[in-house]
Amino acid sequence: MACIWISGICIALMSVFIPWGIFTRYVLGTGSQWPEPISIQLMVIFTFLGAAASYRAGGHIAVQMLTQRLPESTRHTLSRVVHVLMLLICLFMVWFGTQLCIGTWRQSIPELPMIPVGLTYLPVPLGGAITALFVLEHLFLGDQSRRAVVTFDHETAPAEGVQ
């Protein structure tokens, strides 16, 4: 839920900052320097955390034309292979994203000199780490839509739509 909330807040802030930048440039004639770089950073955060949440919910882009024509046993194996490959991509993002953050930490953004460039790349390794957790969750616990839901009275019920 944190990924969804943070992504939503990023979009809400962008929808305020971008019009502010337009207003200051074309109405006040002064043009603020910060709305564009901050909005770009918010979009990066939204992208990586939103993608992680989408992956967990099973709402990510998946080409199923081939897999739907395969036998059930092969489909299950191929699904596992895809998740392992996704885990490798996430580890790539964490490792090289961290290296990118470290390598650019002492550089600054011209419009916002108090913010290091490395900080702007931080969503890459964080998004990779969160997505990796969701991949591991999927591999070991299965698709979240097919798991039992624990209610407040500690009874379990099938997830919505599961028979």
C-alpha positions in Angstrom: 0.0 0.0 0.0 2.9 2.4 0.7 4.0 2.1 -3.0 0.5 3.0 -4.1 0.1 5.9 -1.7 3.6 7.4 -2.5 2.9 7.0 -6.2 -0.5 8.8 -5.8 1.0 11.6 -3.8 3.7 12.1 -6.5 1.0 12.4 -9.2 -1.0 14.8 -7.0 2.1 17.0 -6.4 3.0 16.9 -10.1 -0.5 18.1 -11.0 0.1 21.1 -8.7 3.7 21.9 -9.6 3.5 21.8 -13.3 0.6 24.3 -13.6 2.5 26.5 -11.1 5.5 26.5 -13.4 3.3 27.4 -16.3 1.5 30.2 -14.3 4.8 31.8 -13.2 6.3 31.6 -16.7 3.4 32.9 -18.7 1.3 35.0 -16.3 4.0 36.4 -13.9 6.7 36.4 -16.5 9.3 35.2 -14.1 9.4 31.4 -14.4 10.2 29.3 -11.4 13.2 27.1 -11.8 12.1 24.3 -9.5 8.7 22.9 -10.8 10.2 21.0 -13.8 13.1 19.2 -12.1 11.0 18.4 -9.1 8.1 17.1 -11.3 10.6 14.9 -13.2 11.9 13.5 -10.0 8.3 12.8 -8.8 7.6 11.0 -12.1 10.7 8.8 -11.6 9.5 7.9 -8.1 6.0 7.3 -9.4 7.3 5.1 -12.2 9.5 2.8 -10.1 7.2 2.4 -7.1 4.1 2.2 -9.3 5.7 -0.5 -11.3 6.5 -2.5 -8.2 2.9 -2.2 -7.0 1.6 -3.1 -10.4 3.8 -6.2 -10.5 2.6 -7.3 -7.1 -1.0 -6.9 -8.1 -0.5 -8.8 -11.4 -1.3 -5.7 -13.4 2.0 -5.5 -15.2 2.2 -6.0 -19.0 2.3 -9.7 -19.8 2.2 -11.2 -23.2 0.1 -14.4 -22.8 -0.4 -15.4 -26.4 2.2 -18.1 -26.2 1.7 -19.2 -22.6 -2.1 -19.7 -23.0 -1.5 -22.3 -25.7 0.9 -24.4 -23.6 -0.1 -27.3 -21.3 -0.7 -26.4 -17.7 2.5 -28.0 -16.4 4.6 -26.1 -19.0 2.7 -22.9 -18.2 3.5 -23.2 -14.5 7.2 -23.9 -15.2 7.5 -21.0 -17.7 5.8 -18.7 -15.1 8.5 -19.6 -12.6 11.2 -19.0 -15.2 9.7 -15.5 -15.9 9.7 -14.7 -12.2 13.3 -15.8 -11.8 14.3 -13.6 -14.8 12.4 -10.7 -13.2 14.3 -11.3 -10.0 17.6 -11.1 -11.9 16.4 -7.8 -13.5 15.6 -6.4 -10.1 19.0 -7.4 -8.7 20.6 -5.7 -11.7 18.6 -2.5 -10.9 19.6 -2.7 -7.3 23.3 -3.2 -8.0 23.9 -0.9 -10.9 21.3 1.7 -9.6 23.3 1.9 -6.3 26.5 2.3 -8.3 24.9 5.1 -10.2 23.8 6.8 -7.0 27.2 6.6 -5.5 28.9 7.7 -8.7 26.8 10.8 -9.1 26.2 11.8 -5.4 28.7 14.7 -5.5 27.2 16.2 -8.6 24.3 18.7 -8.3 21.3 19.7 -10.3 21.8 23.1 -11.9 18.3 24.3 -11.0 18.4 22.8 -7.5 22.1 22.9 -6.4 21.2 21.6 -2.9 19.9 18.3 -4.3 22.6 15.8 -5.3 22.2 14.0 -8.7 22.7 10.7 -6.9 19.5 11.3 -4.9 17.5 11.6 -8.2 18.6 8.1 -9.1 17.7 6.6 -5.8 14.3 5.3 -7.0 16.0 2.9 -9.3 17.7 0.7 -6.7 14.8 1.2 -4.2 12.2 0.2 -6.9 14.3 -2.7 -7.8 14.6 -3.9 -4.2 10.8 -3.5 -3.6 10.0 -5.3 -6.8 12.5 -8.1 -5.9 10.6 -8.5 -2.6 7.3 -8.8 -4.5 8.9 -11.3 -6.9 10.1 -13.5 -4.0 6.6 -13.2 -2.4 5.1 -14.4 -5.6 7.5 -17.3 -6.0 7.1 -18.5 -2.4 3.5 -17.6 -1.6 1.9 -17.5 -5.0 -0.2 -14.8 -6.7 -1.7 -12.5 -4.1 -5.2 -12.7 -5.7 -5.2 -16.5 -5.0 -4.2 -16.4 -1.3 -6.5 -16.7 1.6 -7.4 -13.4 3.3 -7.1 -13.2 7.1 -10.0 -11.3 8.6 -10.0 -9.4 11.9 -11.5 -12.3 13.8 -8.6 -14.5 12.6 -10.6 -16.6 10.2 -9.4 -17.2 6.7 -11.5 -16.7 3.6 -10.6 -17.2 0.0 -9.4 -14.0 -1.7 -11.9 -12.1 -3.8 -12.8 -14.0 -7.0 -11.2 -17.3 -5.8 -13.3 -20.3 -5.4 
